[in-house]
Amino acid sequence: MMKNEENNKSSDRSESLSKILSDANVSDKSLIQALVALGEATSKISLHLTNYVSHELAGSQNASGDDQLKLDILCDKAVFDCVRESGMYSTVASEETPEETPVGNGMYSLGCDPLDGSSIIDANFSVGSIFGIWPGNKLVGRTGREQVASAISLYGPRTVMCIAIPEIKKAIEVTLIDNRSAWYVSKEQIEIQSKGKIFAPGNLRATNDHPQYKELVDYWMTNR
């Protein structure tokens, strides 16, 4: 019964996100299906986070030298499973699996961090997933300008995906609702305001190693 219920939810989620993207004038149906796969991965990761209880290390490190949680590996597997099932991707690389990994014969490649921020997860802070989609079967040497789409998923009080697609010249925000059974447009267009009072730079430790980054953070602090 529970498996059938989850299958029904998956179908409803996929249909809702596909319709949202079509209504937003995304004309490439293959790209829509590629993004739907990331929506499915986001839903699975959201469920893993909801059921997360204890800080269990996997006994391994990723390529960045960070200790891996079992949760990191579960979320990595969620992404790989969903993109394989979609048939839209040929190659994937992630923070936990940094090598270009064949996943099928699709027309896209995916670079991702399935669980960004796992080191702070015990504080119950918001964490996220980062996705970049490129055409073809290679990731090494590619630039951001070559991306056909990108997305960030945020797991907080709500689970949201912010999806940017060059074809439609805008980014939209969708929220996972109704017990993870559907996606809903929560912002039809995301815009960065010309002025703001809050900034949240990441990885402040890097200011010790990168003078230009330190200079930027100091500028923000001085001109806040």
C-alpha positions as CSV (number, residue, x, y, z in Angstrom):
1,M,0.0,0.0,0.0
2,M,2.7,2.5,1.0
3,K,4.7,1.7,-2.2
4,N,1.6,2.3,-4.4
5,E,0.9,5.6,-2.5
6,E,4.5,6.8,-3.1
7,N,4.3,5.8,-6.8
8,N,1.1,7.8,-7.1
9,K,2.8,10.8,-5.5
10,S,5.7,10.5,-7.8
11,S,3.4,10.5,-10.8
12,D,1.5,13.5,-9.5
13,R,4.7,15.4,-8.7
14,S,6.2,14.8,-12.1
15,E,3.0,15.8,-13.9
16,S,2.7,19.0,-11.8
17,L,6.3,20.1,-12.4
18,S,6.2,19.2,-16.1
19,K,3.0,21.4,-16.5
20,I,4.7,24.3,-14.6
21,L,7.7,24.3,-16.9
22,S,5.5,23.9,-20.0
23,D,3.4,26.9,-18.9
24,A,6.6,28.9,-18.3
25,N,7.3,28.4,-22.1
26,V,10.1,25.9,-21.8
27,S,9.8,24.4,-25.3
28,D,12.4,21.5,-25.0
29,K,10.4,18.5,-23.7
30,S,13.7,16.6,-23.0
31,L,14.9,19.4,-20.8
32,I,11.6,19.4,-19.0
33,Q,12.0,15.7,-18.2
34,A,15.6,16.3,-17.1
35,L,14.4,18.9,-14.6
36,V,11.5,16.7,-13.5
37,A,14.1,14.1,-12.6
38,L,15.8,16.7,-10.3
39,G,12.4,17.4,-8.8
40,E,12.1,13.7,-7.9
41,A,15.6,13.7,-6.4
42,T,14.7,16.8,-4.4
43,S,11.6,15.0,-3.0
44,K,13.5,11.9,-2.0
45,I,16.2,14.0,-0.3
46,S,13.5,16.0,1.5
47,L,12.2,12.7,2.9
48,H,15.6,11.5,3.9
49,L,16.1,14.8,5.8
50,T,12.7,14.5,7.5
51,N,13.7,11.0,8.8
52,Y,17.2,12.0,9.8
53,V,17.9,11.2,13.5
54,S,21.5,10.6,14.3
55,H,24.8,11.9,13.1
56,E,26.3,8.7,11.6
57,L,29.6,8.9,9.8
58,A,30.1,6.7,6.8
59,G,33.7,6.1,7.7
60,S,34.9,7.7,4.4
61,Q,35.8,11.2,3.1
62,N,34.8,12.9,-0.1
63,A,37.3,14.5,-2.6
64,S,37.3,17.7,-0.6
65,G,38.5,15.9,2.5
66,D,35.2,16.2,4.4
67,D,34.0,13.3,6.5
68,Q,31.0,11.8,4.8
69,L,27.8,11.2,6.7
70,K,25.6,8.2,5.8
71,L,23.1,10.9,4.9
72,D,25.5,12.3,2.3
73,I,25.7,8.9,0.6
74,L,21.9,8.4,0.8
75,C,21.3,11.8,-0.9
76,D,23.9,11.1,-3.5
77,K,22.2,7.8,-4.3
78,A,18.8,9.5,-4.6
79,V,20.1,11.8,-7.3
80,F,21.9,9.1,-9.2
81,D,18.8,6.8,-9.0
82,C,16.5,9.5,-10.3
83,V,18.6,10.6,-13.2
84,R,19.2,7.0,-14.3
85,E,15.5,6.3,-14.2
86,S,14.7,9.4,-16.3
87,G,16.9,8.3,-19.2
88,M,17.7,12.0,-19.9
89,Y,21.3,12.0,-18.7
90,S,24.5,10.4,-19.9
91,T,27.0,11.6,-17.3
92,V,26.8,12.7,-13.7
93,A,29.5,13.9,-11.2
94,S,28.8,15.0,-7.7
95,E,30.7,16.1,-4.6
96,E,30.5,12.6,-3.2
97,T,31.2,11.0,-6.6
98,P,33.5,13.5,-8.3
99,E,34.4,11.3,-11.3
100,E,32.4,11.6,-14.5
101,T,30.1,8.6,-14.1
102,P,28.1,7.2,-17.0
103,V,24.4,6.8,-16.2
104,G,22.8,6.2,-19.6
105,N,22.6,7.5,-23.1
106,G,20.7,10.7,-22.5
107,M,21.5,14.1,-24.1
108,Y,22.5,15.9,-20.9
109,S,25.2,15.8,-18.2
110,L,24.7,16.8,-14.6
111,G,27.1,18.3,-12.1
112,C,25.7,18.5,-8.6
113,D,26.1,18.7,-4.8
114,P,23.2,16.6,-3.5
115,L,23.5,17.8,0.1
116,D,25.3,21.1,0.5
117,G,25.7,22.0,4.2
118,S,25.6,18.5,5.7
119,S,28.3,19.6,8.2
120,I,25.8,21.9,9.9
121,I,22.8,19.6,9.7
122,D,22.8,18.7,13.4
123,A,22.0,22.4,14.2
124,N,18.9,21.9,12.1
125,F,19.8,24.7,9.8
126,S,18.5,24.9,6.2
127,V,20.6,22.9,3.7
128,G,20.3,22.5,0.0
129,S,21.1,20.7,-3.3
130,I,22.9,22.4,-6.2
131,F,22.4,21.2,-9.8
132,G,23.9,22.3,-13.2
133,I,22.8,20.8,-16.5
134,W,25.0,20.8,-19.6
135,P,24.3,19.4,-23.1
136,G,26.4,16.4,-24.2
137,N,28.2,13.8,-22.2
138,K,31.1,15.8,-20.8
139,L,31.5,17.9,-17.7
140,V,35.2,18.7,-17.4
141,G,36.2,22.0,-18.9
142,R,32.6,23.2,-19.3
143,T,31.6,26.8,-18.3
144,G,28.5,28.1,-16.7
145,R,27.5,29.9,-19.9
146,E,27.1,26.5,-21.5
147,Q,24.5,25.3,-19.1
148,V,21.0,24.7,-20.4
149,A,19.5,24.9,-16.9
150,S,20.5,25.1,-13.3
151,A,18.6,24.6,-10.0
152,I,19.0,25.0,-6.3
153,S,16.8,23.1,-3.9
154,L,16.4,24.4,-0.3
155,Y,15.2,22.2,2.6
156,G,13.9,24.4,5.4
157,P,10.4,25.1,6.7
158,R,9.4,24.5,3.1
159,T,11.1,22.4,0.4
160,V,11.6,24.6,-2.7
161,M,13.4,24.5,-6.0
162,C,14.7,27.6,-7.8
163,I,15.1,26.8,-11.5
164,A,16.9,29.0,-13.9
165,I,16.6,28.4,-17.7
166,P,18.3,30.6,-20.2
167,E,15.6,29.8,-22.9
168,I,12.9,31.7,-20.9
169,K,15.3,34.3,-19.5
170,K,14.2,34.0,-15.9
171,A,14.3,31.9,-12.8
172,I,11.2,30.5,-11.1
173,E,10.6,29.1,-7.6
174,V,8.4,26.0,-7.0
175,T,7.4,24.6,-3.6
176,L,6.7,21.0,-2.8
177,I,3.2,20.8,-1.2
178,D,0.4,18.4,-0.2
179,N,2.6,15.9,1.6
180,R,5.2,15.8,-1.2
181,S,2.5,15.0,-3.9
182,A,2.8,18.2,-6.0
183,W,4.8,21.2,-7.0
184,Y,3.3,24.7,-6.9
185,V,4.7,27.9,-8.3
186,S,5.6,30.1,-5.3
187,K,7.4,32.8,-7.3
188,E,6.8,33.3,-11.0
189,Q,10.1,35.2,-11.4
190,I,13.0,35.5,-9.0
191,E,14.7,38.9,-9.1
192,I,17.8,40.1,-7.2
193,Q,17.1,43.6,-5.8
194,S,19.6,46.3,-6.6
195,K,20.0,47.1,-2.9
196,G,19.7,45.0,0.2
197,K,20.4,45.0,3.9
198,I,21.3,41.4,4.5
199,F,24.2,39.3,3.1
200,A,25.3,35.8,4.0
201,P,28.7,35.0,2.5
202,G,29.6,31.3,2.5
203,N,32.8,29.6,3.6
204,L,34.3,32.5,5.5
205,R,37.3,30.3,6.2
206,A,38.3,30.9,2.6
207,T,39.1,34.5,3.4
208,N,42.3,33.3,5.0
209,D,43.5,31.8,1.7
210,H,42.0,34.1,-0.9
211,P,42.9,37.8,-0.4
212,Q,40.4,38.9,-3.1
213,Y,37.5,37.1,-1.3
214,K,38.6,38.7,2.0
215,E,38.6,42.1,0.2
216,L,35.1,41.5,-1.0
217,V,33.7,40.5,2.4
218,D,35.4,43.5,4.0
219,Y,33.8,45.7,1.4
220,W,30.4,44.3,2.2
221,M,31.0,44.8,6.0
222,T,32.1,48.4,5.5
223,N,29.3,49.3,3.2
224,R,26.4,47.3,4.8
